[in-house]
């Protein structure tokens, strides 16, 4: 299977809805907003199988010191094939001169991110405020 990786911020609402819904993220309920949001990220790297969007990593940054990885998604049927790892390695390479790359990892993703060199500081607590729910 030939996976193609691209740097793009151009998506259709259908492509983003399908990807986000496949991983159970409620953001997929807002595909038009996702299209606009993707354009605002500093870096977006995607994975494609033929013409299907199967993975995506998106990050924002302050231009010098810190980058924040907000999204890493891979369609469930393509998971455990190294696609998420490749996307994260590519985003890490994009920000290799920065002092920090930060992300929020949910419990089921901790080992994956640790295998990529990320670590959770003691006594840290990810927090967010949302009106989407």
C-alpha positions in Angstrom: 0.0 0.0 0.0 1.5 3.3 -1.1 0.8 6.1 1.4 1.5 9.7 0.3 2.4 12.5 2.8 1.7 16.1 1.9 1.8 19.5 3.5 -1.6 21.0 2.7 -4.3 23.1 4.3 -6.8 22.6 1.6 -9.6 20.2 2.5 -13.2 19.6 1.7 -15.7 19.5 4.6 -16.5 15.9 3.6 -12.9 14.8 3.9 -12.5 16.3 7.3 -15.9 15.1 8.6 -15.0 11.6 7.5 -11.6 11.6 9.2 -12.8 13.2 12.5 -15.9 11.1 12.7 -14.0 7.9 12.1 -12.0 8.5 15.3 -15.0 9.6 17.3 -14.1 13.3 17.7 -17.0 15.6 18.0 -15.1 18.2 15.9 -16.3 16.2 12.9 -19.8 17.6 13.6 -18.4 21.0 12.4 -16.7 20.3 9.1 -17.1 23.8 7.7 -15.4 25.2 10.8 -12.7 22.5 10.5 -11.9 23.7 7.0 -11.4 27.2 8.2 -9.5 26.0 11.3 -7.0 24.0 9.2 -6.0 27.2 7.3 -5.1 28.8 10.6 -2.6 26.2 11.7 1.1 26.8 11.3 1.8 23.3 10.0 -0.6 20.7 8.7 0.8 17.4 7.3 -1.5 14.8 5.9 -1.5 11.1 4.9 -3.3 9.9 1.8 -4.1 6.6 0.3 -5.0 7.3 -3.3 -7.3 10.3 -3.0 -8.6 9.5 0.5 -7.4 11.6 3.5 -6.5 8.9 6.0 -4.3 10.9 8.5 -3.5 14.3 9.7 -1.3 16.2 12.2 -1.8 19.9 12.8 0.3 22.2 15.0 0.5 25.9 15.9 3.5 27.7 17.1 4.8 31.0 18.5 7.2 31.4 15.6 10.3 30.7 17.7 10.2 28.7 20.9 7.1 26.5 21.4 4.9 24.5 19.1 1.6 22.9 20.1 0.4 19.8 18.4 -3.3 20.0 18.4 -4.5 17.1 16.2 -3.1 13.7 15.3 -5.7 11.5 13.6 -5.4 8.3 11.6 -8.4 6.4 10.2 -8.9 3.3 12.4 -8.4 0.9 9.5 -5.0 2.4 8.8 -3.8 2.6 12.5 -0.9 0.5 13.7 0.8 0.7 10.3 3.3 3.5 11.2 1.3 6.4 9.7 0.8 8.2 13.0 4.4 7.7 13.9 5.5 9.1 10.5 3.2 12.1 10.8 4.6 12.9 14.3 8.2 12.4 13.1 7.5 14.8 10.3 6.0 17.4 12.6 8.9 17.0 15.1 11.3 17.6 12.2 9.4 20.8 11.2 9.9 22.1 14.7 13.4 20.7 15.5 14.8 24.2 16.2 12.1 25.0 18.7 12.7 24.6 22.5 9.5 22.7 23.1 6.8 20.7 21.3 3.8 20.4 23.5 0.7 18.2 23.2 -2.1 16.8 25.3 -2.2 13.0 25.3 -5.1 11.1 26.6 -4.4 8.0 28.7 -4.7 5.5 25.8 -2.1 7.5 23.8 0.6 7.9 26.5 2.7 5.0 25.5 2.6 6.0 21.8 3.8 9.5 22.6 6.4 8.3 25.1 7.8 6.1 22.3 8.3 9.3 20.3 10.3 11.0 23.1 7.5 12.9 24.8 7.2 12.9 28.5 4.6 14.0 31.0 5.9 16.3 33.8 4.9 15.2 37.3 1.9 17.0 38.7 0.8 18.3 35.3 -2.9 18.5 34.4 -4.1 19.3 30.9 -7.0 21.7 31.0 -9.3 23.2 28.4 -12.5 25.2 28.1 -15.0 24.2 25.5 -18.5 25.1 24.4 -18.7 22.4 21.7 -20.5 19.9 24.0 
